[in-house]
Amino acid sequence: MTNIYYAHPMKLYGTPWEQKELAQIRKKFPRCRIVNPASYEGHPDKLKDTVGFCLKLVENCQVVVFRRFFGKVTAGVGKEVNHALRLGKTVHEIENGRFRRVNERQSYISRARTNRLYNRFDRNDFQTLKNKF
């Protein structure tokens, strides 16, 4: 069974958008096991070192599927994607239900810029997501 890591911004955790993309990943990769970092919220090891914990999850997957947030690769997602590429993992970007294979390192915004972008978004406002993605 193929393990697929779903690299997505923390602001999308628990949203309808996340559920929609998880369904799209399952459809594209039947018989896969999706490793969703949102499922580990509150895990003691993740609380100690969020990025390090997630990079270890990436290491145990064969494929990474990632998404941008308002056109930007956020800090954590960028680190996960580039780590996967360094390890020779297969990486796909998902956008509007379409998957594009990615072989090159991704530029990403800083943690501070990621936080500023997150602060402009109300995680409960699915309509904002629908209109701006």
URZIWO-V531358 format. One record per residue. N is the residue number from 0. PHI is phi in whole degrees, 0 to 359 (none if undefined). PSI is psi in degrees with one decimal (none if undefined). OMEGA is omega as a letter, one per 30 degrees, with the letter a starting at -180 (999 if undefined). Layout:
n=N phi=PHI psi=PSI omega=OMEGA
n=N phi=PHI psi=PSI omega=OMEGA
This chain:
n=0 phi=none psi=136.0 omega=a
n=1 phi=276 psi=129.9 omega=l
n=2 phi=267 psi=126.7 omega=a
n=3 phi=241 psi=123.6 omega=l
n=4 phi=270 psi=126.8 omega=l
n=5 phi=261 psi=98.0 omega=a
n=6 phi=271 psi=112.2 omega=a
n=7 phi=212 psi=155.8 omega=a
n=8 phi=300 psi=143.1 omega=a
n=9 phi=300 psi=-28.8 omega=l
n=10 phi=296 psi=-18.0 omega=l
n=11 phi=268 psi=-7.0 omega=l
n=12 phi=302 psi=130.4 omega=l
n=13 phi=76 psi=10.1 omega=a
n=14 phi=264 psi=162.5 omega=l
n=15 phi=300 psi=-31.0 omega=l
n=16 phi=297 psi=-42.6 omega=l
n=17 phi=300 psi=-46.7 omega=a
n=18 phi=298 psi=-39.8 omega=l
n=19 phi=298 psi=-45.5 omega=a
n=20 phi=290 psi=-34.8 omega=l
n=21 phi=299 psi=-40.6 omega=l
n=22 phi=295 psi=-38.9 omega=l
n=23 phi=294 psi=-38.2 omega=l
n=24 phi=294 psi=-44.1 omega=l
n=25 phi=299 psi=-38.1 omega=l
n=26 phi=292 psi=-43.1 omega=a
n=27 phi=289 psi=-36.6 omega=a
n=28 phi=237 psi=73.6 omega=l
n=29 phi=298 psi=152.4 omega=a
n=30 phi=68 psi=22.7 omega=l
n=31 phi=261 psi=163.0 omega=l
n=32 phi=247 psi=118.6 omega=a
n=33 phi=271 psi=126.8 omega=l
n=34 phi=261 psi=108.6 omega=a
n=35 phi=252 psi=114.7 omega=a
n=36 phi=300 psi=-22.8 omega=l
n=37 phi=296 psi=-26.3 omega=a
n=38 phi=291 psi=-13.4 omega=a
n=39 phi=256 psi=10.9 omega=l
n=40 phi=303 psi=131.7 omega=a
n=41 phi=88 psi=-6.6 omega=l
n=42 phi=295 psi=131.8 omega=a
n=43 phi=303 psi=-38.8 omega=l
n=44 phi=290 psi=-35.2 omega=l
n=45 phi=289 psi=-35.0 omega=l
n=46 phi=295 psi=-33.7 omega=a
n=47 phi=287 psi=-40.3 omega=a
n=48 phi=208 psi=83.6 omega=a
n=49 phi=304 psi=-52.6 omega=a
n=50 phi=294 psi=-47.0 omega=l
n=51 phi=301 psi=-41.5 omega=l
n=52 phi=299 psi=-46.6 omega=a
n=53 phi=293 psi=-35.6 omega=l
n=54 phi=296 psi=-34.9 omega=l
n=55 phi=294 psi=-37.3 omega=l
n=56 phi=297 psi=-41.9 omega=l
n=57 phi=301 psi=-41.8 omega=a
n=58 phi=300 psi=-27.8 omega=a
n=59 phi=267 psi=12.2 omega=l
n=60 phi=242 psi=154.6 omega=l
n=61 phi=268 psi=-26.1 omega=a
n=62 phi=227 psi=145.2 omega=l
n=63 phi=238 psi=131.7 omega=l
n=64 phi=245 psi=127.3 omega=a
n=65 phi=232 psi=163.3 omega=l
n=66 phi=221 psi=152.1 omega=l
n=67 phi=274 psi=167.9 omega=l
n=68 phi=234 psi=111.5 omega=a
n=69 phi=50 psi=44.3 omega=l
n=70 phi=83 psi=-2.7 omega=a
n=71 phi=248 psi=143.2 omega=l
n=72 phi=274 psi=117.7 omega=a
n=73 phi=284 psi=166.4 omega=a
n=74 phi=303 psi=-53.3 omega=a
n=75 phi=295 psi=-44.1 omega=l
n=76 phi=298 psi=-42.4 omega=l
n=77 phi=300 psi=-42.9 omega=l
n=78 phi=296 psi=-41.3 omega=l
n=79 phi=295 psi=-45.6 omega=a
n=80 phi=296 psi=-47.7 omega=a
n=81 phi=293 psi=-33.1 omega=l
n=82 phi=296 psi=-45.3 omega=l
n=83 phi=299 psi=-43.7 omega=l
n=84 phi=296 psi=-41.1 omega=l
n=85 phi=301 psi=-34.4 omega=a
n=86 phi=274 psi=-0.4 omega=l
n=87 phi=80 psi=20.0 omega=l
n=88 phi=283 psi=157.2 omega=l
n=89 phi=280 psi=132.2 omega=a
n=90 phi=232 psi=134.6 omega=l
n=91 phi=233 psi=143.2 omega=l
n=92 phi=260 psi=135.2 omega=l
n=93 phi=254 psi=132.8 omega=l
n=94 phi=210 psi=121.5 omega=a
n=95 phi=52 psi=41.5 omega=l
n=96 phi=79 psi=0.1 omega=l
n=97 phi=256 psi=145.0 omega=a
n=98 phi=247 psi=131.7 omega=l
n=99 phi=235 psi=125.7 omega=l
n=100 phi=292 psi=136.8 omega=a
n=101 phi=238 psi=128.6 omega=l
n=102 phi=243 psi=-10.9 omega=a
n=103 phi=252 psi=149.4 omega=l
n=104 phi=305 psi=148.5 omega=a
n=105 phi=255 psi=135.2 omega=l
n=106 phi=283 psi=144.1 omega=a
n=107 phi=217 psi=159.1 omega=a
n=108 phi=280 psi=158.3 omega=a
n=109 phi=292 psi=167.0 omega=l
n=110 phi=299 psi=-40.8 omega=l
n=111 phi=296 psi=-44.2 omega=l
n=112 phi=293 psi=-35.9 omega=l
n=113 phi=300 psi=-46.9 omega=l
n=114 phi=298 psi=-39.8 omega=l
n=115 phi=296 psi=-40.8 omega=l
n=116 phi=295 psi=-43.6 omega=l
n=117 phi=300 psi=-39.8 omega=a
n=118 phi=295 psi=-20.0 omega=l
n=119 phi=274 psi=-3.8 omega=a
n=120 phi=242 psi=130.9 omega=l
n=121 phi=267 psi=112.9 omega=a
n=122 phi=301 psi=-20.1 omega=l
n=123 phi=272 psi=-5.5 omega=a
n=124 phi=267 psi=79.0 omega=a
n=125 phi=298 psi=-30.7 omega=l
n=126 phi=298 psi=-37.5 omega=l
n=127 phi=300 psi=-45.3 omega=l
n=128 phi=300 psi=-48.0 omega=a
n=129 phi=301 psi=-38.8 omega=a
n=130 phi=277 psi=-24.4 omega=a
n=131 phi=250 psi=-9.9 omega=l
n=132 phi=275 psi=none omega=999
